[in-house]
Amino acid sequence: LDKVVTVPSGANLRESLMDAGVTVYPFVFALLNCRGKGLCGTCRVKPVDGADNLSPRTQAEAKKLARRPDLRLACQCVVRGDCTIQTLP
């Protein structure tokens, strides 16, 4: 299901998606997650378009997503412009 979410520049992607009612966590991780601290790695998203409009990868992302350079942690992303994101990749 496609959904357009307007996010102000400088906003956190995870918080913005959750505020818009977009599911960020799979299954039980909706309850069991690190609450946006970059520790659990469960808020994975896939930038489809405009990946350069997200903040650079953090050390937490490099560690949690070492084998998946195509994914990001929504909690670690700051939105800086238009982008298309696939949730629950």
Secondary structure, DSSP 8 states (H G I E B T S, - for coil): --------TT-BHHHHHHHTT---S-GGGGTSS-SSSSSS---EEEEEE-GGGB----HHHHHHTTT-TT-EEGGG-BB-S--EEEE--
